[in-house]
Amino acid sequence: MREGLIPAVLGTVVTASGASLLKSKYKLIGTGVLGFGLAHIVLGAIDLVEHR
């Protein structure tokens, strides 16, 4: 399995969870979770590109 794929997929799931929280009464928590997920996507993409 390619290095960086797991963080990228995990980041996608966490970002989707954060986006769904933005529509609820927990907007601040949703923003934090969304940012955390986006950071995982970016770091996973960097690993995928770096270890081609």
PyMOL Python script that loads the backbone (N, CA, C, O; Angstrom):
from pymol import cmd

cmd.read_pdbstr("""\
ATOM      1  N   MET A   1       0.848  -1.176   0.000  1.00  0.00           N
ATOM      2  CA  MET A   1       0.000   0.000   0.000  1.00  0.00           C
ATOM      3  C   MET A   1       0.896   1.243   0.000  1.00  0.00           C
ATOM      4  O   MET A   1       1.911   1.289   0.694  1.00  0.00           O
ATOM      5  N   ARG A   2       0.517   2.215  -0.764  1.00  0.00           N
ATOM      6  CA  ARG A   2       1.329   3.422  -0.883  1.00  0.00           C
ATOM      7  C   ARG A   2       1.298   4.239   0.392  1.00  0.00           C
ATOM      8  O   ARG A   2       0.263   4.388   1.041  1.00  0.00           O
ATOM      9  N   GLU A   3       2.461   4.763   0.727  1.00  0.00           N
ATOM     10  CA  GLU A   3       2.576   5.588   1.932  1.00  0.00           C
ATOM     11  C   GLU A   3       1.848   6.909   1.709  1.00  0.00           C
ATOM     12  O   GLU A   3       2.036   7.560   0.682  1.00  0.00           O
ATOM     13  N   GLY A   4       1.035   7.295   2.652  1.00  0.00           N
ATOM     14  CA  GLY A   4       0.264   8.524   2.558  1.00  0.00           C
ATOM     15  C   GLY A   4      -1.180   8.308   2.166  1.00  0.00           C
ATOM     16  O   GLY A   4      -1.998   9.223   2.264  1.00  0.00           O
ATOM     17  N   LEU A   5      -1.501   7.100   1.722  1.00  0.00           N
ATOM     18  CA  LEU A   5      -2.874   6.833   1.296  1.00  0.00           C
ATOM     19  C   LEU A   5      -3.828   6.778   2.490  1.00  0.00           C
ATOM     20  O   LEU A   5      -4.945   7.291   2.420  1.00  0.00           O
ATOM     21  N   ILE A   6      -3.390   6.162   3.573  1.00  0.00           N
ATOM     22  CA  ILE A   6      -4.242   6.057   4.766  1.00  0.00           C
ATOM     23  C   ILE A   6      -4.546   7.433   5.361  1.00  0.00           C
ATOM     24  O   ILE A   6      -5.708   7.704   5.663  1.00  0.00           O
ATOM     25  N   PRO A   7      -3.546   8.325   5.545  1.00  0.00           N
ATOM     26  CA  PRO A   7      -3.895   9.659   6.064  1.00  0.00           C
ATOM     27  C   PRO A   7      -4.818  10.445   5.128  1.00  0.00           C
ATOM     28  O   PRO A   7      -5.680  11.193   5.590  1.00  0.00           O
ATOM     29  N   ALA A   8      -4.638  10.277   3.821  1.00  0.00           N
ATOM     30  CA  ALA A   8      -5.492  11.004   2.878  1.00  0.00           C
ATOM     31  C   ALA A   8      -6.940  10.515   2.957  1.00  0.00           C
ATOM     32  O   ALA A   8      -7.869  11.322   2.940  1.00  0.00           O
ATOM     33  N   VAL A   9      -7.133   9.208   3.042  1.00  0.00           N
ATOM     34  CA  VAL A   9      -8.485   8.656   3.139  1.00  0.00           C
ATOM     35  C   VAL A   9      -9.106   9.014   4.487  1.00  0.00           C
ATOM     36  O   VAL A   9     -10.275   9.392   4.561  1.00  0.00           O
ATOM     37  N   LEU A  10      -8.318   8.891   5.543  1.00  0.00           N
ATOM     38  CA  LEU A  10      -8.807   9.266   6.871  1.00  0.00           C
ATOM     39  C   LEU A  10      -9.188  10.749   6.899  1.00  0.00           C
ATOM     40  O   LEU A  10     -10.206  11.117   7.486  1.00  0.00           O
ATOM     41  N   GLY A  11      -8.382  11.592   6.273  1.00  0.00           N
ATOM     42  CA  GLY A  11      -8.689  13.015   6.206  1.00  0.00           C
ATOM     43  C   GLY A  11      -9.977  13.299   5.460  1.00  0.00           C
ATOM     44  O   GLY A  11     -10.720  14.213   5.818  1.00  0.00           O
ATOM     45  N   THR A  12     -10.244  12.520   4.430  1.00  0.00           N
ATOM     46  CA  THR A  12     -11.492  12.691   3.683  1.00  0.00           C
ATOM     47  C   THR A  12     -12.702  12.369   4.547  1.00  0.00           C
ATOM     48  O   THR A  12     -13.704  13.084   4.516  1.00  0.00           O
ATOM     49  N   VAL A  13     -12.605  11.291   5.318  1.00  0.00           N
ATOM     50  CA  VAL A  13     -13.705  10.905   6.202  1.00  0.00           C
ATOM     51  C   VAL A  13     -13.915  11.953   7.295  1.00  0.00           C
ATOM     52  O   VAL A  13     -15.048  12.326   7.599  1.00  0.00           O
ATOM     53  N   VAL A  14     -12.804  12.426   7.886  1.00  0.00           N
ATOM     54  CA  VAL A  14     -12.907  13.412   8.960  1.00  0.00           C
ATOM     55  C   VAL A  14     -13.428  14.740   8.421  1.00  0.00           C
ATOM     56  O   VAL A  14     -14.197  15.420   9.100  1.00  0.00           O
ATOM     57  N   THR A  15     -13.022  15.117   7.213  1.00  0.00           N
ATOM     58  CA  THR A  15     -13.502  16.356   6.605  1.00  0.00           C
ATOM     59  C   THR A  15     -15.008  16.279   6.344  1.00  0.00           C
ATOM     60  O   THR A  15     -15.730  17.250   6.571  1.00  0.00           O
ATOM     61  N   ALA A  16     -15.469  15.143   5.876  1.00  0.00           N
ATOM     62  CA  ALA A  16     -16.912  14.977   5.655  1.00  0.00           C
ATOM     63  C   ALA A  16     -17.679  15.055   6.973  1.00  0.00           C
ATOM     64  O   ALA A  16     -18.768  15.626   7.033  1.00  0.00           O
ATOM     65  N   SER A  17     -17.109  14.482   8.018  1.00  0.00           N
ATOM     66  CA  SER A  17     -17.761  14.563   9.332  1.00  0.00           C
ATOM     67  C   SER A  17     -17.818  16.006   9.828  1.00  0.00           C
ATOM     68  O   SER A  17     -18.831  16.446  10.372  1.00  0.00           O
ATOM     69  N   GLY A  18     -16.725  16.730   9.633  1.00  0.00           N
ATOM     70  CA  GLY A  18     -16.693  18.132  10.040  1.00  0.00           C
ATOM     71  C   GLY A  18     -17.670  18.983   9.254  1.00  0.00           C
ATOM     72  O   GLY A  18     -18.295  19.892   9.801  1.00  0.00           O
ATOM     73  N   ALA A  19     -17.800  18.686   7.962  1.00  0.00           N
ATOM     74  CA  ALA A  19     -18.746  19.436   7.139  1.00  0.00           C
ATOM     75  C   ALA A  19     -20.180  19.196   7.581  1.00  0.00           C
ATOM     76  O   ALA A  19     -21.010  20.104   7.541  1.00  0.00           O
ATOM     77  N   SER A  20     -20.468  17.978   7.999  1.00  0.00           N
ATOM     78  CA  SER A  20     -21.830  17.712   8.468  1.00  0.00           C
ATOM     79  C   SER A  20     -22.091  18.378   9.823  1.00  0.00           C
ATOM     80  O   SER A  20     -23.226  18.746  10.126  1.00  0.00           O
ATOM     81  N   LEU A  21     -21.048  18.532  10.632  1.00  0.00           N
ATOM     82  CA  LEU A  21     -21.209  19.215  11.918  1.00  0.00           C
ATOM     83  C   LEU A  21     -21.420  20.724  11.753  1.00  0.00           C
ATOM     84  O   LEU A  21     -21.988  21.371  12.633  1.00  0.00           O
ATOM     85  N   LEU A  22     -20.965  21.279  10.637  1.00  0.00           N
ATOM     86  CA  LEU A  22     -21.145  22.719  10.408  1.00  0.00           C
ATOM     87  C   LEU A  22     -22.614  23.101  10.313  1.00  0.00           C
ATOM     88  O   LEU A  22     -22.982  24.239  10.604  1.00  0.00           O
ATOM     89  N   LYS A  23     -23.448  22.161   9.909  1.00  0.00           N
ATOM     90  CA  LYS A  23     -24.872  22.443   9.741  1.00  0.00           C
ATOM     91  C   LYS A  23     -25.661  22.263  11.035  1.00  0.00           C
ATOM     92  O   LYS A  23     -26.856  22.557  11.078  1.00  0.00           O
ATOM     93  N   SER A  24     -25.003  21.782  12.084  1.00  0.00           N
ATOM     94  CA  SER A  24     -25.693  21.557  13.355  1.00  0.00           C
ATOM     95  C   SER A  24     -25.405  22.714  14.313  1.00  0.00           C
ATOM     96  O   SER A  24     -24.855  23.742  13.918  1.00  0.00           O
ATOM     97  N   LYS A  25     -25.781  22.528  15.559  1.00  0.00           N
ATOM     98  CA  LYS A  25     -25.529  23.580  16.541  1.00  0.00           C
ATOM     99  C   LYS A  25     -24.084  23.580  17.034  1.00  0.00           C
ATOM    100  O   LYS A  25     -23.706  24.451  17.817  1.00  0.00           O
ATOM    101  N   TYR A  26     -23.277  22.630  16.595  1.00  0.00           N
ATOM    102  CA  TYR A  26     -21.872  22.520  17.004  1.00  0.00           C
ATOM    103  C   TYR A  26     -20.942  23.067  15.918  1.00  0.00           C
ATOM    104  O   TYR A  26     -20.040  22.360  15.467  1.00  0.00           O
ATOM    105  N   LYS A  27     -21.148  24.298  15.500  1.00  0.00           N
ATOM    106  CA  LYS A  27     -20.381  24.877  14.399  1.00  0.00           C
ATOM    107  C   LYS A  27     -18.899  25.047  14.736  1.00  0.00           C
ATOM    108  O   LYS A  27     -18.045  24.849  13.871  1.00  0.00           O
ATOM    109  N   LEU A  28     -18.588  25.409  15.972  1.00  0.00           N
ATOM    110  CA  LEU A  28     -17.194  25.591  16.353  1.00  0.00           C
ATOM    111  C   LEU A  28     -16.439  24.266  16.334  1.00  0.00           C
ATOM    112  O   LEU A  28     -15.305  24.200  15.860  1.00  0.00           O
ATOM    113  N   ILE A  29     -17.057  23.231  16.839  1.00  0.00           N
ATOM    114  CA  ILE A  29     -16.434  21.904  16.809  1.00  0.00           C
ATOM    115  C   ILE A  29     -16.308  21.427  15.365  1.00  0.00           C
ATOM    116  O   ILE A  29     -15.298  20.831  14.993  1.00  0.00           O
ATOM    117  N   GLY A  30     -17.323  21.686  14.558  1.00  0.00           N
ATOM    118  CA  GLY A  30     -17.283  21.316  13.141  1.00  0.00           C
ATOM    119  C   GLY A  30     -16.151  21.992  12.402  1.00  0.00           C
ATOM    120  O   GLY A  30     -15.519  21.383  11.539  1.00  0.00           O
ATOM    121  N   THR A  31     -15.886  23.251  12.734  1.00  0.00           N
ATOM    122  CA  THR A  31     -14.784  23.969  12.101  1.00  0.00           C
ATOM    123  C   THR A  31     -13.443  23.343  12.466  1.00  0.00           C
ATOM    124  O   THR A  31     -12.571  23.194  11.611  1.00  0.00           O
ATOM    125  N   GLY A  32     -13.280  22.978  13.725  1.00  0.00           N
ATOM    126  CA  GLY A  32     -12.038  22.340  14.157  1.00  0.00           C
ATOM    127  C   GLY A  32     -11.831  20.987  13.508  1.00  0.00           C
ATOM    128  O   GLY A  32     -10.731  20.670  13.056  1.00  0.00           O
ATOM    129  N   VAL A  33     -12.889  20.188  13.462  1.00  0.00           N
ATOM    130  CA  VAL A  33     -12.797  18.858  12.847  1.00  0.00           C
ATOM    131  C   VAL A  33     -12.529  18.989  11.349  1.00  0.00           C
ATOM    132  O   VAL A  33     -11.757  18.213  10.785  1.00  0.00           O
ATOM    133  N   LEU A  34     -13.156  19.956  10.713  1.00  0.00           N
ATOM    134  CA  LEU A  34     -12.943  20.185   9.287  1.00  0.00           C
ATOM    135  C   LEU A  34     -11.487  20.554   9.010  1.00  0.00           C
ATOM    136  O   LEU A  34     -10.883  20.032   8.072  1.00  0.00           O
ATOM    137  N   GLY A  35     -10.929  21.437   9.806  1.00  0.00           N
ATOM    138  CA  GLY A  35      -9.522  21.816   9.633  1.00  0.00           C
ATOM    139  C   GLY A  35      -8.573  20.660   9.884  1.00  0.00           C
ATOM    140  O   GLY A  35      -7.574  20.506   9.182  1.00  0.00           O
ATOM    141  N   PHE A  36      -8.884  19.849  10.883  1.00  0.00           N
ATOM    142  CA  PHE A  36      -8.071  18.673  11.193  1.00  0.00           C
ATOM    143  C   PHE A  36      -8.086  17.691  10.020  1.00  0.00           C
ATOM    144  O   PHE A  36      -7.053  17.120   9.670  1.00  0.00           O
ATOM    145  N   GLY A  37      -9.243  17.501   9.427  1.00  0.00           N
ATOM    146  CA  GLY A  37      -9.356  16.609   8.270  1.00  0.00           C
ATOM    147  C   GLY A  37      -8.620  17.142   7.060  1.00  0.00           C
ATOM    148  O   GLY A  37      -7.961  16.387   6.345  1.00  0.00           O
ATOM    149  N   LEU A  38      -8.731  18.448   6.825  1.00  0.00           N
ATOM    150  CA  LEU A  38      -8.014  19.039   5.688  1.00  0.00           C
ATOM    151  C   LEU A  38      -6.506  18.934   5.862  1.00  0.00           C
ATOM    152  O   LEU A  38      -5.779  18.734   4.889  1.00  0.00           O
ATOM    153  N   ALA A  39      -6.035  19.068   7.097  1.00  0.00           N
ATOM    154  CA  ALA A  39      -4.599  18.919   7.360  1.00  0.00           C
ATOM    155  C   ALA A  39      -4.152  17.491   7.042  1.00  0.00           C
ATOM    156  O   ALA A  39      -3.069  17.293   6.491  1.00  0.00           O
ATOM    157  N   HIS A  40      -4.969  16.501   7.380  1.00  0.00           N
ATOM    158  CA  HIS A  40      -4.622  15.120   7.065  1.00  0.00           C
ATOM    159  C   HIS A  40      -4.584  14.887   5.554  1.00  0.00           C
ATOM    160  O   HIS A  40      -3.718  14.168   5.055  1.00  0.00           O
ATOM    161  N   ILE A  41      -5.510  15.487   4.839  1.00  0.00           N
ATOM    162  CA  ILE A  41      -5.510  15.341   3.378  1.00  0.00           C
ATOM    163  C   ILE A  41      -4.241  15.936   2.789  1.00  0.00           C
ATOM    164  O   ILE A  41      -3.610  15.325   1.926  1.00  0.00           O
ATOM    165  N   VAL A  42      -3.866  17.113   3.243  1.00  0.00           N
ATOM    166  CA  VAL A  42      -2.668  17.770   2.721  1.00  0.00           C
ATOM    167  C   VAL A  42      -1.415  16.954   3.035  1.00  0.00           C
ATOM    168  O   VAL A  42      -0.578  16.737   2.159  1.00  0.00           O
ATOM    169  N   LEU A  43      -1.288  16.503   4.276  1.00  0.00           N
ATOM    170  CA  LEU A  43      -0.109  15.732   4.658  1.00  0.00           C
ATOM    171  C   LEU A  43      -0.064  14.384   3.941  1.00  0.00           C
ATOM    172  O   LEU A  43       1.015  13.931   3.557  1.00  0.00           O
ATOM    173  N   GLY A  44      -1.192  13.746   3.756  1.00  0.00           N
ATOM    174  CA  GLY A  44      -1.227  12.497   3.004  1.00  0.00           C
ATOM    175  C   GLY A  44      -0.869  12.701   1.548  1.00  0.00           C
ATOM    176  O   GLY A  44      -0.173  11.875   0.958  1.00  0.00           O
ATOM    177  N   ALA A  45      -1.339  13.798   0.958  1.00  0.00           N
ATOM    178  CA  ALA A  45      -1.003  14.097  -0.439  1.00  0.00           C
ATOM    179  C   ALA A  45       0.488  14.383  -0.592  1.00  0.00           C
ATOM    180  O   ALA A  45       1.102  13.984  -1.581  1.00  0.00           O
ATOM    181  N   ILE A  46       1.064  15.069   0.381  1.00  0.00           N
ATOM    182  CA  ILE A  46       2.511  15.321   0.338  1.00  0.00           C
ATOM    183  C   ILE A  46       3.272  14.001   0.372  1.00  0.00           C
ATOM    184  O   ILE A  46       4.227  13.824  -0.384  1.00  0.00           O
ATOM    185  N   ASP A  47       2.870  13.077   1.228  1.00  0.00           N
ATOM    186  CA  ASP A  47       3.519  11.767   1.291  1.00  0.00           C
ATOM    187  C   ASP A  47       3.344  11.002  -0.013  1.00  0.00           C
ATOM    188  O   ASP A  47       4.280  10.351  -0.479  1.00  0.00           O
ATOM    189  N   LEU A  48       2.165  11.072  -0.602  1.00  0.00           N
ATOM    190  CA  LEU A  48       1.935  10.366  -1.861  1.00  0.00           C
ATOM    191  C   LEU A  48       2.819  10.899  -2.981  1.00  0.00           C
ATOM    192  O   LEU A  48       3.347  10.120  -3.775  1.00  0.00           O
ATOM    193  N   VAL A  49       2.986  12.196  -3.055  1.00  0.00           N
ATOM    194  CA  VAL A  49       3.803  12.808  -4.098  1.00  0.00           C
ATOM    195  C   VAL A  49       5.282  12.572  -3.824  1.00  0.00           C
ATOM    196  O   VAL A  49       6.060  12.337  -4.748  1.00  0.00           O
ATOM    197  N   GLU A  50       5.666  12.635  -2.564  1.00  0.00           N
ATOM    198  CA  GLU A  50       7.076  12.497  -2.191  1.00  0.00           C
ATOM    199  C   GLU A  50       7.590  11.087  -2.420  1.00  0.00           C
ATOM    200  O   GLU A  50       8.742  10.921  -2.820  1.00  0.00           O
ATOM    201  N   HIS A  51       6.790  10.083  -2.187  1.00  0.00           N
ATOM    202  CA  HIS A  51       7.227   8.697  -2.281  1.00  0.00           C
ATOM    203  C   HIS A  51       6.686   8.000  -3.537  1.00  0.00           C
ATOM    204  O   HIS A  51       6.165   6.888  -3.467  1.00  0.00           O
ATOM    205  N   ARG A  52       6.815   8.649  -4.641  1.00  0.00           N
ATOM    206  CA  ARG A  52       6.351   8.056  -5.912  1.00  0.00           C
ATOM    207  C   ARG A  52       7.200   6.926  -6.337  1.00  0.00           C
ATOM    208  O   ARG A  52       6.946   6.322  -7.379  1.00  0.00           O
TER     209      ARG A  52
END
""", "prot")
cmd.dss("prot")
cmd.show_as("cartoon", "prot")
cmd.util.cbc("prot")
cmd.orient("prot")
